[in-house]
Amino acid sequence: MKRKWVLGGLALVVLVVFAFLPAIQEGIEIQQYNQEARRQKIRNDIAQMRAEIRANGWDFEVDVNEAMQYSIDQLCSFKPELKPQDYDLEAEIDDGASAAALPSYYMGYATPIKNQGSCGSCWAFATIGAMEAAIKKRKGVTYDLSEQYLVSCNSYGYGCNGGWFAFGMCKSPGAILESCFPYKAVDAPCSYCSYPTRYKLYSYGSVSNNVTSIKTAIYNYGCVAAAVYVNSYFQAYKSGTFASCQNYSPNHAIILCGWDDARGAWRLKNSWGTGWGESGYMWIKYGCSQVGYGSTRCTYY
């Protein structure tokens, strides 16, 4: 009797599957059509960008990359309006490097490229990237610190929907290791390992948005966190010196970690994985698309 019930149940399942099979198949076909339509749009966009790059004589290339699976709004959520009123910006410190003393080409103390995924946490990656660089310059070691801790545990209301730099949190109570709170690319609850080791900044402060001041800060402190305006050309960047400049309000936080006067450009470290740009990096013309906005340097104990 039990076997009959089992066989009857299986027969019913088969009937239900066959009944819904056309709808399932239709759904798959629609999804495939939408995916192919999106891929074709991206290919068309790339072709149009290449045509404009040639027309303008710009010296950079664009191509399809992994960051293009997300919208610019998903990736770029640096929000100047969220800058806290008590943001502790100290006076800019000049440790003796002058414009004449600075080399024409320099690379700072950048740590490995990371990937923020679809979470608009660029502000956290820029904060942590600058702090990791400061530690590397001070101690000669590379720490992998947790961006998710800043995303999930800040008291500013920042998250995947955007934010300003979180250096105050890295000063007190301090940053923690990636292994203590691994990156999840979502607004996860604040929950990390018991008794984490705290890594605390000694100070952080503003840097004037001009070439000499930013160079001096990179030279003296390792790297600087900064912001830039991102457009579709930036998102599709592959190599060369980026020059599709638009002076709208900055929407993306990045790291400036070096420069090349021969190019007239900054070495920009992004948080979109090594599949974007030049293994995660970009050359971008000085002053292009507000690059350098909000520049902040930090020091480690």
C-alpha positions in Angstrom: 0.0 0.0 0.0 2.8 2.4 1.0 4.6 1.6 -2.3 1.4 2.6 -4.3 1.3 5.9 -2.5 4.9 6.6 -3.3 4.4 5.7 -7.0 1.3 7.8 -7.1 3.2 10.7 -5.6 5.9 10.4 -8.1 3.4 10.3 -11.0 1.8 13.5 -9.7 5.2 15.2 -9.5 5.9 14.2 -13.1 2.5 15.5 -14.2 3.1 18.8 -12.4 6.6 19.2 -13.9 5.3 18.5 -17.4 2.4 21.0 -16.9 4.7 23.8 -15.9 7.5 22.9 -18.3 6.5 25.3 -21.1 6.4 28.2 -18.6 9.8 27.2 -17.2 11.2 26.9 -20.7 9.7 30.3 -21.6 11.2 31.9 -18.5 14.7 30.5 -19.4 14.4 31.7 -23.0 13.4 35.2 -21.8 16.3 35.3 -19.4 18.7 34.2 -22.1 17.3 36.8 -24.5 17.7 39.6 -21.9 21.2 38.5 -21.1 22.1 38.5 -24.8 20.4 41.9 -25.3 22.5 43.3 -22.4 25.7 41.8 -23.9 24.9 43.3 -27.3 24.2 46.7 -25.7 27.6 46.6 -24.0 29.3 45.7 -27.2 27.6 48.6 -29.0 28.6 51.0 -26.2 32.2 49.9 -26.4 32.2 50.4 -30.1 30.8 54.0 -29.7 33.4 54.8 -27.0 36.2 53.6 -29.2 35.0 55.7 -32.0 35.0 58.8 -29.8 38.4 58.0 -28.3 39.8 57.9 -31.8 38.1 61.1 -32.8 39.5 62.9 -29.7 43.0 61.5 -30.0 42.9 60.2 -26.5 45.6 57.7 -25.4 43.6 55.1 -23.6 41.6 51.9 -24.4 38.3 50.5 -23.3 36.9 47.0 -23.3 34.4 44.8 -21.6 35.4 43.9 -18.0 33.9 42.3 -14.9 32.9 45.6 -13.4 30.4 46.2 -16.2 28.1 43.5 -14.8 27.0 46.2 -12.3 25.6 49.7 -12.8 27.7 52.7 -12.0 25.2 53.5 -9.2 25.9 50.2 -7.6 29.7 50.6 -7.8 30.0 54.3 -7.1 28.5 55.4 -3.8 30.9 58.0 -2.5 28.6 60.7 -1.1 30.2 64.1 -0.3 26.9 65.2 1.4 27.4 62.5 4.1 30.7 64.0 5.4 30.2 64.1 9.2 30.3 67.5 10.9 32.9 66.3 13.4 35.1 64.8 10.7 38.6 65.2 12.3 40.5 67.0 9.6 43.9 68.2 10.9 46.0 70.8 9.3 48.0 69.6 6.3 51.5 68.6 7.4 54.5 69.1 5.1 57.4 66.9 6.2 59.9 68.7 4.0 59.2 67.4 0.5 59.0 70.4 -1.9 57.9 70.4 -5.5 61.6 70.6 -6.5 62.5 67.6 -4.4 59.8 65.3 -5.6 60.7 62.8 -8.3 59.0 63.0 -11.7 57.9 59.4 -11.3 56.9 57.7 -8.0 54.9 54.7 -6.8 53.9 54.6 -3.1 53.1 51.7 -0.8 49.9 50.3 -2.3 48.6 47.0 -1.0 46.9 44.2 -3.1 43.9 45.0 -5.3 40.5 44.1 -3.8 37.0 43.8 -5.2 34.0 45.5 -3.6 31.5 43.6 -5.8 28.0 45.0 -6.2 28.1 46.8 -2.8 28.6 50.6 -2.9 31.4 50.4 -0.3 34.1 52.2 -2.3 34.4 54.6 0.6 35.4 51.7 2.9 37.9 50.3 0.4 39.5 53.8 0.0 39.7 54.2 3.8 41.2 50.8 4.4 43.5 51.1 1.4 45.1 54.3 2.6 45.5 52.8 6.1 47.1 49.6 4.8 49.5 51.8 2.8 50.4 53.9 5.9 51.1 50.7 7.8 53.2 49.3 5.0 55.3 52.5 4.9 55.7 52.7 8.6 56.4 49.0 9.4 57.3 47.4 6.1 54.5 44.8 6.4 51.2 44.3 4.5 48.1 43.8 6.6 44.8 42.8 5.1 42.2 44.8 7.1 38.5 44.4 7.0 36.3 46.7 4.9 33.2 44.8 6.0 33.8 46.0 9.6 33.5 49.6 8.4 30.4 48.8 6.4 28.6 46.9 9.1 29.8 48.5 12.3 30.0 52.2 11.7 27.8 54.7 13.6 27.5 57.1 10.7 24.7 55.3 8.8 27.1 54.4 5.9 26.7 51.1 4.0 26.3 49.6 0.6 24.2 52.6 -0.3 27.2 54.9 0.2 29.3 56.9 2.6 32.2 59.2 3.2 35.7 58.1 4.4 35.6 56.4 7.8 39.1 57.3 9.1 37.6 58.3 12.5 36.5 54.7 13.0 40.1 53.5 12.1 41.5 55.9 14.8 39.0 54.8 17.5 38.2 52.0 18.2 40.5 51.0 15.3 40.4 48.6 12.3 40.4 44.8 12.5 41.8 42.1 10.3 39.9 40.8 7.2 40.0 37.3 8.7 38.1 38.6 11.8 35.2 39.9 9.6 35.5 38.7 6.0 34.0 40.8 3.2 30.4 39.9 2.3 29.5 42.7 -0.2 26.1 43.3 1.7 24.9 45.3 4.6 25.5 42.4 7.0 24.9 42.7 10.8 27.9 43.8 12.8 29.4 40.5 14.0 33.1 39.8 14.1 35.6 37.5 16.0 35.9 37.7 19.8 38.7 40.0 21.1 40.0 41.2 17.8 43.4 42.9 17.5 42.9 46.6 16.9 45.0 48.5 14.4 44.7 52.2 15.2 45.6 55.3 13.2 47.7 57.9 14.9 46.2 60.7 12.8 44.6 61.6 9.5 44.1 64.9 7.8 43.0 66.8 4.7 45.2 67.4 1.7 44.7 70.4 -0.6 43.4 69.3 -4.0 46.4 70.4 -6.1 49.1 68.3 -7.7 52.0 69.3 -5.4 50.1 68.8 -2.2 48.8 65.4 -3.2 52.2 64.3 -4.4 53.8 65.4 -1.1 51.2 63.4 0.8 51.7 60.3 -1.2 55.5 60.7 -0.8 55.3 61.2 2.9 52.5 58.9 4.0 52.2 56.1 1.5 49.0 56.8 -0.5 46.0 59.1 -0.1 42.3 58.3 -0.2 40.4 60.5 -2.7 37.4 60.7 -4.9 36.7 61.0 -8.6 33.7 61.3 -11.0 33.1 58.0 -12.8 31.4 57.8 -16.2 30.9 54.9 -18.6 34.4 55.4 -20.1 36.0 55.1 -16.6 34.0 51.9 -16.0 35.2 50.4 -19.3 38.8 51.5 -18.9 41.4 49.0 -20.0 44.8 50.7 -20.3 46.6 54.0 -21.2 46.1 57.5 -19.7 42.5 58.2 -19.0 41.3 61.6 -20.4 37.5 61.4 -20.8 37.1 64.1 -18.2 33.8 65.3 -16.8 33.7 67.7 -13.9 30.6 66.6 -12.2 30.3 65.9 -8.4 32.6 63.0 -7.4 30.8 59.7 -7.0 33.5 57.2 -6.4 36.3 56.8 -3.7 39.7 55.5 -4.8 43.3 55.5 -3.8 46.0 57.7 -5.4 49.3 55.9 -4.9 51.7 57.4 -7.4 52.3 59.7 -10.4 54.1 60.1 -13.7 54.9 63.6 -14.8 55.7 62.4 -18.3 52.1 61.3 -18.6 50.8 64.2 -16.5 48.9 61.6 -14.6 48.1 59.9 -11.2 48.4 56.2 -10.6 44.9 55.3 -9.3 44.2 52.2 -7.4 40.6 51.0 -7.7 38.5 48.4 -5.8 36.9 46.6 -8.8 39.2 43.6 -8.9 42.3 42.8 -11.1 40.1 42.3 -14.1 39.4 46.0 -14.4 42.0 48.4 -16.0 45.7 47.6 -15.7 45.3 44.8 -13.2 43.2 47.0 -11.0 45.0 50.3 -11.6 44.6 53.3 -13.9 46.6 56.2 -15.1 44.4 59.4 -15.0 45.3 62.9 -16.0 45.9 65.4 -13.3 42.7 67.2 -12.5 40.5 65.0 -14.7 37.0 64.4 -13.5 37.6 66.0 -10.1 40.2 63.4 -9.2 41.8 64.2 -5.9 38.6 65.6 -4.3 38.5 65.0 -0.6 42.1 63.8 -0.5 43.0 62.5 2.9 46.3 61.1 4.2 46.8 59.1 7.4 49.6 58.0 9.7 50.0 54.8 11.7 51.5 54.4 15.2 
